[in-house]
């Protein structure tokens, strides 16, 4: 049975509008989810400002939580039921390409060309609507103790789970997190729970104080001190075992590499638009055995881990929520979200 839905469409640069669409009938393995909360990620913000281009009309939204309201005929009724509270993984992977077959589903070759169901808007995710249609394999249950607003922040936490796993943090290691935004704060929390000493580089005093509350052991302002020399001064001259750059500031990348000690790992977490290549010393790589790597989207295992971390209360994401807006005020929500320094803005039902 099809229903009419409302979706937020990018109309022009810094302009969105509500449009009506009619959903197709559910396929046997699909579920209709009433969206109760969707967070405005950096991707949606860049689409709004025009930093990322997409044919209009289009929509976004991939940090989604809601409840099941209808199910296809093939859904396992012992596992799922109407009114189950769920968080939704809206990152598509085909399961057939080289990267999916080798366990790197987050690198799926077709992830940016997900087929759009008839009558619906193209765009990443598609969760900026009052209903979404998804495969049951994309659903993860959430308890009554977790609000929908908190649950929709599972996906960004999953991104950081992926990043922290790539860094292979060991007990007692020195970990530097550059940037105290939402992703930086998540890195602080997870690195601390991995048993590391966490050092945060952040210029904003409020973010620095929040990081201390969330587990950062050492916090410094990179404008007031030389960041590389400071990190070396608190690590007996060695440099850090792990460095995460969660900023999109090009000049920070060479600093992040320079403050990484021998046998250390430097993770470029943030995307960089426009790209800004940084010089790297081949002799340093050879002599220090430093690993330079990146981290992009989470895979299904990362998402499952993030779901468990939030469900169990191991990670508290409430400090990451800046403000909520109803779907009808999506324009105001985007304008708020794109103010520099703002944590997650969430659109609710």
N, C-alpha and C positions, 0 to 999 in steps of 0.2 A: 504494500500500500504506500503510495507516494504522499508526501506532505509538503506544505509550503514552508520554506525557511527564510530567515533573514540573514544576510551575510554582509560583512564590511568589505567594500571594494575600494581599491586604490583608483581614484578618478584622475588625478593629476598630481604633480609634485606638491606635497604638503596638503593634499586634499583627499578625504575619504568620504564615502557615502554608503548608506544602507540600501541594499538592493534585495529584491525578492526573487527566489528561485524555487523550483519544485524538484524534490528529490526523486530519483528513479526508484523503482521497487527494489527491495533488498534481495541480493543474491543469497543462496542457501548458507554461505559461510560468513555473512556480514551481519553487523549489529548497528542499530541506530542509537546514538548517544546524545542525550540532551546536554549541551555544554553549559556548565555552571561557572567556569572560570577559564580564561585564556590569557597568558602573560605576553606582553609585547617584547619580544627578544630583539637583540641588536639587528638581526636580519630584517624584521618588520620595520624597525626604525629607519634602516638604510633605504628600504623601498619607499617609505613615506617621504624621506628627504630627497630622493632621487639619486643617492649615492650608488644604489643598485638599480639596474634597469629591468623592466618587465612590461610586456604589452598590456595596455589597459583595456578593459576592466580586469583586474586580478585581485586575488586575496592572499592572505598569509595566515599565520597562527599555527604553531606546532607545539606549544606548551599548554596542554589542554587537560582539564579534569571535568567530569560530569557523571551522569547516571544512565544506565541502560534503560531504554524505553520500548525497544522492539528488537526481535531477533529473527534471523533467517532460519529456515527449516532444518538446517544441518548443524546448528549450534548445540553443543553439549549442555543439555538442561540440568545435568547434575553439577556442572561447574559454574554456569552462569544463569542468572535470573533477572527478570525485569526489576528495576530499582536498585540493582547492585551499584555501589559507588565505585568509580573507576578513574584511573589516570590513563591517558591514551598516548601511545607512542606513534606519532605521525610521520616518522622518518621511513621512507620507502626503501626497500631493497628487493631486488628481483629474484635472488636465490639462484640465478643461473650463470651470471658473469664470472670471470676469473676470480675477482676479489671476493665475491660471495662464496664461491666454492672453496676458497682457501682460508675462510674464516674471518675475512676483513669486510664484513657486511656494511660497515660504515663508509667504506670506499666504493660502494656499488657504482658501476659505470652508468646505470640507468636511474640513479637516485634523483637527478634533476629533470628527468623526463617522465615523471609518474603520470600514467594515463588518467585523465579527468573523466569521472562519470558524467554521462549525458545530463545536460541542464545546469551543471555546476560550474563554478568559476575556476579558471586555471590559477596556479600559484603554489608556492611552497606551503605544505601543511594543510591549509584550508580550514583551520579550526576557528577562525574569526567569524563565527556564525552561531546561531542558536542550536543547531543540530549538525552532527557529522556522521557519516557512514564509514565504518572501518571494519577490517577483518578482526575476528575474535582474538587472533594471536597478538594483536596490538594492545590488548587490554590488560591492566594490572589492578587488582583490587586494592582499595584503601579503607582503613577503619573509620568508624564514626569519630574517633578522637582527632582525626586530621581534617581540617577544613578544605574545601575545594580550592580556595586561594593558595593554601600551602601546597596542596597536592599537585597543582599545575606547575610548580617549580621543581618537579621531579626531573624533567628533561635537562635543564641546565646543570643540576647536580650530577646527572648521568654523564654529561660532557666532562665534568671535573673528575669523576670516578675514572673515566677513560684516561685522562691526562695523568692522574696520580699513578695509575697502574703502569703507564708507559715509563714513568720515572723510576719505578722499582725502588721506592724509598725503603731503607733499612732502619732498624731500631737505632736511635741515638744519632742519626745523621743530621747535618746542618742543612736546612732547606730555606732558600730565599724565595719569597713571593713578591714579585714586582707588580704593584697596583692593588688597591684596596676596594675595587668595585665588587659587584656581586660575585663574579667568578673568582676574584682574588680572595674574598672572604671564604668562599667554599673551599679553595685550595688551603687556606689557613686551617680550617676545621678538619679537613681530611688528613692533611699532613701531620697535624698534631695527634690525631687518632692512630696514625701509623707509627707513633713513637719517635717523631723527629723533634729537634729543636727548631722552631719556626721563626724566621726573621722576615719582617715585612718592610718593604720600601713604599712609602706613601706620603704625598705632600699635604693631603687634607687632614686636619686635626681630628674631625669627627670620625672619619673612616679609620684613622689610626687608633682612636680610642675604642671603636667597635671591635677592631681586630684583637686588641688586648683582651677584651671580654670573651672573645671567641677562641682564644688560645695562643695568640702570638706571644712569643717569649721576648723578642727584641723588635722594636719598631724604630725606624729612623726616617728622616726627611731627606730625600736625595738632592734637594735644593740647598740645604744647609751644610751638607758634608759631601765629599766625593764618594759616590756609592760603592765603587770598586774597592777603594782603600778602606772604607768602613767595614765592608763584609770581610775583607782580609784581616782587619784588626780584631774582629770578634771570632775569628776561626784560626787563630794562631798562625796567620799568614798563608794558610792553605787555600782559601777560597771555599765556596760552598760545595757540598756533595751534590745538591740538586738546586737548580734555578728554574722557576716558572716565570715567564714574562706574560702577564695577563693584560698588558696594555697594547694599544695600537699605535704607539709612539715609535717611529722608526729609529730615532737616536738612542733608544733604550736597548736595542738588540745588541750592538757591540759591547755595551756595558754588561749585559747579561752573560755574554760569552766570556768576557774578561774576568768576571767574578766567579766563574765556575772552576773549581779546583781539579787537580789530577784525578782521573778516573771518575769525574763527575758527569752529570747529565743535565743538559740545558734544554728545556721544553719551550718552544714558541707556541703558546696556547692561543693567543689572539690572532684573528685574521688581520691582514694589513691592506687597507684600501686608501690610496693606491699602493701598489707594492713598492718596496724600497730595499733592494738588495744590500746586504752588509758584507764588508770584507772579512774574510776568515783566513787565518794563517795555517797553511798546510803543515808547517813544522810544529805548530802548537798541537794540532790534531794528532800528529805522529808521536810527539814526545810526551804528551799528557794523557793520551787515550781518552780525550773528552768526547762524549756522545752528544751531537747536536740533532735534535729531532723536533717533531711537531705533534700536535694533537688536534683532531677535528671532531667530527660527530661521534656519539656513543654507539656501540652495538647493543644488541638485545641483552647480553649479559650485564653490561654496564647499567642499562635501564632497570633491570631486575634488582641489581644491587642498590641503586639509588632509591627505588621503591621500598626496599626493606629498611634502609637507613632512616627514611622519613617515617614509615609506618611504626617503627619501633621506638622512635624518639631519640635515636643516637645522634641525628643531626636535626637541629632546630632551624627552620628556614624563615621563621617569622621576621627576624631583623632584615631580611632581604626584600620585604614588601614595602614599597613606597606609598602607593595609593591605589584605590580601586575606582572604576567608573562603570556605569551600566552600558550595555551594548549600544544604546541609542546615543550615547555621548562619546562615541569612538573618536571623533575628531579631537575633542578635548583631551582624551586619553593619550593620543599620539603626541599632541602638543606638549603635554606634561612629560611624557616618556623621553622626548628628545631634548629636554633641558639637560645640559651637561651636569654630571654628578648624581643624576637620579637613579635610584635602584629600580626594581621591577615595578612597572605599572601593570595592573591586572584589569581586564575587562570582564564583567560579571553579567549573569542573566538578570 
